[in-house]
Amino acid sequence: MKELKIACAQIDLALGDKKANLEKASKFASMACDKNADVICYPEYLTTGYVPEKINNLAEPIPGPSTEKLQSIAEENNICIVASLAEVFIDKRYNTAIFIDSKGNLLGKYRKVHLFHTEPNYFQHGNEYVTFDTKFGKVGLMICYDAIFPEVARTLALEDAEIIFMPASWPEPFIPQWSLATGARALDNQVWVVAVNRVGTDGTFTYFGRSRVVDPYGNPAVECSGNNEEIITIKLEPKKSEEFKNIVNFLQDRQQKTYTRIFRD
């Protein structure tokens, strides 16, 4: 992994208002650019918030108008963008994360596999985990509830992802679980996890923020202080994962054969 600086954009979202949300995304990208960030990550459902009753009208193809606007923002600010949007593909809808490089190219997308609460009523489950090469190294994407399922981050790590970006809308009262899940997924796989949570409310849930970057030891390297809009940045230390793995390498030590013994009286 090459050295890079990450920006986490912890923001509130205007429900169903793509124009307002994209304007805010542009503002925060400019702020990240001023801080010399290489990548900015936004929360889940960046352009719309979670408004399932309107999703048929709000979901877009990817690429589509909102993606193209984000591509312009990336190019204008010379910054890579990670975000999650409501996608429509043929007659199906997905919660989809995207990675746009600093030249405005859409490098990849990931459709959320583990849908939370009422999401399965409106969205299809994704069916594959995705990694792709960037100029900084190999990157993986997961979204919010995916962090509860260890196999997501493990699959990405087995595909050599060095950083996992995670847009999220993680609600109250689950602050301890947020900290535990993001820390565990980083430690399990000795990778960096960039987890960006929204703030505000959508009428069903209230979101507590606490966006964080977790290092390969499972320790928070930087974290937002609470539930206000803010941007935080951190320069990742490329050798931190490698140094840890030189002491003990979890993936190498993993035993893939399993044995089940059932005891009966």
Order of alpha helices (4+ residues) and beta strands (2+ residues): beta-alpha-beta-alpha-alpha-beta-beta-beta-beta-beta-alpha-beta-alpha-beta-beta-beta-beta-beta-beta-alpha-alpha
